[in-house]
């Protein structure tokens, strides 16, 4: 799953600066879940947060690399690229981070889940202005209960319910999931990630200049946001103050 954040900066001279932050992630990745919250906390501290618009894009983990481990810890180890002898320590550390962020977080019985339909639904929700709410619900659903026994994000009944909870029309969600709508939109997002060489998520790109891969502290996200902002502001101010080209004519050369 990918996220795009646009920051519109109004300047005194009327020039607008747009800062773009692209974030590739998926709903079943614990690192994406935690990094998403840390990035949100950074945005809350960002002085220009009122100009931020978030757009989610798609990165489907399990359609590319199916988790084939025999146990839930094996699957988690494979997906998150954690050494098998370190997985218990890693789970303890990542759970502690989730608790500190007040995130519902349940990993016991972790199940590999195809999230393609969930990403299609987010594309639909985006057009209805409900993408942010739906993404939160998808993450929380997967990590707040045992998905092995309570269903998963490939279950259309669950997706319809989550869609209804964020204000989407149930009949429209049913129709979307039954048909192939928004498949191309999801695939386009994944094609872009492939072209950029993205092989691990979460993956953050700030205005096509800086990249952060993985789960970083809130301060790291805030620092890159601020530096990107500062660079863009200087660029656009110079552009705004550049003399504009003018043309003129004299005498017989002028056309009426």
C-alpha positions in Angstrom: 0.0 0.0 0.0 1.2 3.3 -0.9 0.5 6.8 0.5 1.0 10.2 -1.2 1.0 13.4 0.9 0.6 16.8 -0.8 1.5 19.9 1.2 0.3 23.2 -0.3 2.3 26.1 1.0 0.8 29.6 0.5 3.4 32.3 0.3 2.9 36.0 0.8 3.4 36.7 -2.9 0.6 34.3 -3.8 2.9 31.6 -5.2 2.0 28.0 -4.1 4.5 25.3 -3.3 3.4 21.6 -3.4 5.4 19.1 -1.4 4.8 15.5 -2.2 5.5 12.6 0.1 5.0 9.1 -1.3 4.7 6.1 1.1 4.5 2.5 -0.1 3.0 0.1 2.5 0.6 -2.8 3.0 -2.1 -3.4 5.6 -0.6 -6.7 6.8 3.0 -5.5 7.5 3.6 -4.7 11.2 6.4 -2.4 10.2 4.1 -0.4 7.9 1.5 -0.2 10.6 3.9 1.3 13.1 5.8 3.5 10.7 2.5 4.9 9.5 1.6 6.0 13.0 5.1 7.5 13.5 4.8 9.5 10.3 1.3 10.7 11.4 2.8 11.9 14.7 5.5 13.7 12.7 2.8 15.4 10.6 1.1 16.5 13.8 4.3 18.3 14.9 4.8 19.8 11.4 4.0 23.5 11.6 2.3 23.4 8.1 0.2 20.3 8.8 -3.0 22.1 7.9 -1.9 22.1 4.3 -1.3 18.3 4.1 -3.5 16.1 2.0 -2.9 12.3 2.2 -3.5 10.0 -0.8 -2.9 6.2 -0.4 -1.3 4.1 -3.1 -1.0 0.4 -3.4 1.7 -2.2 -2.6 0.4 -5.7 -2.3 2.9 -7.9 -0.3 1.5 -11.3 -0.7 0.7 -11.2 -4.4 4.5 -10.8 -5.0 6.0 -12.9 -2.2 3.7 -15.5 -0.6 4.7 -16.3 2.9 5.4 -20.1 2.9 6.6 -20.7 6.4 5.1 -23.6 8.3 4.3 -21.7 11.4 3.0 -18.1 12.0 6.5 -17.1 13.2 8.1 -18.5 10.1 5.6 -16.5 7.9 6.3 -13.3 9.9 10.1 -13.9 9.7 9.9 -14.4 5.9 7.7 -11.4 5.3 9.7 -9.0 7.5 13.1 -10.4 6.7 13.9 -11.2 10.3 16.5 -13.9 11.2 14.7 -17.0 12.6 16.8 -17.0 15.7 15.9 -13.4 16.4 12.2 -13.5 15.7 11.1 -13.7 19.4 13.3 -10.7 20.3 12.0 -8.8 17.2 8.4 -9.5 18.1 9.0 -8.3 21.6 10.6 -5.1 20.4 8.0 -4.3 17.7 5.1 -5.0 20.1 6.7 -2.6 22.6 6.8 0.1 20.0 3.1 -0.5 19.1 2.1 -0.3 22.8 4.0 2.9 23.2 2.0 4.3 20.2 -1.3 3.0 21.7 -1.8 0.8 18.6 -3.9 -2.4 18.8 -1.3 -5.0 18.0 -1.9 -8.8 18.0 0.7 -11.0 16.2 0.0 -14.4 17.6 -1.3 -16.7 14.8 -0.1 -14.2 12.1 -1.7 -15.2 8.7 -0.5 -14.3 5.2 -3.4 -12.4 3.5 -3.9 -11.3 0.0 -4.8 -7.6 0.2 -5.5 -6.8 -3.4 -9.2 -6.3 -3.0 -8.6 -4.2 0.1 -6.4 -1.9 -2.0 -9.1 -1.7 -4.7 -11.5 -0.7 -2.0 -9.2 2.1 -0.8 -9.0 3.4 -4.4 -12.8 3.6 -4.4 -12.9 5.2 -0.9 -10.5 7.8 -2.1 -13.0 9.1 -4.6 -15.6 9.3 -1.7 -13.2 11.2 0.6 -13.1 8.2 3.0 -9.6 6.7 2.2 -8.0 7.9 5.5 -10.7 6.3 7.6 -10.7 3.1 5.7 -6.9 2.6 5.8 -7.0 3.0 9.6 -9.8 0.5 9.8 -8.0 -2.0 7.6 -4.8 -1.8 9.7 -6.6 -2.0 13.0 -8.8 -4.9 11.9 -5.8 -7.0 10.9 -3.7 -6.2 14.0 -6.3 -6.0 16.7 -7.5 -9.6 16.5 -6.5 -13.1 15.6 -7.0 -13.0 11.8 -6.5 -16.8 11.6 -9.8 -17.4 13.3 -11.7 -14.1 12.8 -11.3 -13.8 9.0 -8.8 -11.7 7.0 -8.6 -8.8 4.6 -9.3 -11.1 1.6 -12.8 -11.8 3.1 -15.4 -9.7 1.1 -17.8 -9.7 4.0 -15.2 -8.1 6.2 -14.4 -5.5 3.5 -18.0 -4.6 3.1 -18.4 -4.2 6.8 -15.3 -2.0 7.1 -16.5 0.0 4.1 -19.9 0.6 5.8 -18.1 1.6 9.0 -16.3 4.4 7.3 -19.4 5.6 5.5 -19.3 3.9 2.2 -22.5 2.5 0.5 -22.7 -1.2 1.1 -24.2 -2.0 -2.3 -21.5 0.0 -4.1 -18.8 -1.8 -2.1 -20.4 -5.2 -3.0 -20.5 -4.3 -6.7 -16.9 -3.1 -6.6 -15.7 -6.3 -5.0 -17.7 -8.5 -7.3 -16.3 -6.8 -10.4 -12.8 -5.9 -11.3 -13.0 -2.1 -10.8 -9.9 -0.3 -9.7 -7.6 -3.2 -10.6 -5.7 -1.1 -13.0 -5.2 1.7 -10.4 -3.7 -0.8 -8.0 -1.4 -2.3 -10.7 -0.3 1.2 -11.8 0.9 1.9 -8.2 2.8 -1.4 -8.1 4.3 -0.8 -11.5 5.6 2.6 -10.3 7.1 1.0 -7.3 8.8 -1.6 -9.5 10.2 1.1 -11.8 11.7 2.8 -8.7 13.3 -0.4 -7.5 11.3 -0.6 -4.3 11.7 -4.0 -2.8 11.0 -3.4 0.9 8.3 -1.5 2.7 7.4 0.9 4.2 9.2 3.1 1.7 9.0 6.9 1.9 9.9 9.3 -0.9 10.0 13.0 -0.2 9.4 15.2 -3.2 11.5 12.8 -5.4 14.6 13.8 -3.5 14.9 11.9 -0.2 14.0 8.3 0.7 13.5 6.6 4.0 13.1 2.8 4.1 11.7 1.0 7.1 10.5 2.0 10.5 12.1 5.3 11.7 11.6 7.5 14.8 9.1 10.3 14.6 12.0 12.8 14.7 13.5 11.4 11.5 10.2 11.8 9.6 9.8 15.4 10.9 13.4 16.3 10.0 13.0 15.2 6.4 9.6 16.9 6.1 11.1 20.1 7.4 14.2 19.9 5.2 12.2 19.1 2.1 9.9 22.0 2.9 12.8 24.4 3.3 14.4 23.4 0.1 11.2 23.8 -1.9 10.3 27.1 -0.3 13.7 28.6 -1.3 13.3 27.2 -4.9 9.9 28.6 -5.4 10.7 32.0 -3.8 13.6 32.3 -6.3 11.3 31.4 -9.1 8.7 33.8 -8.0 11.2 36.7 -7.8 12.7 36.0 -11.2 11.9 38.8 -13.7 9.3 37.7 -16.2 10.0 37.9 -19.9 8.4 40.8 -21.7 7.9 41.7 -25.3 7.3 45.1 -27.0 7.3 46.7 -30.4 7.9 50.1 -31.9 6.5 52.0 -34.8 5.6 50.1 -37.9 6.6 46.7 -36.4 3.6 46.7 -34.1 0.6 44.7 -35.2 -2.9 46.0 -34.5 
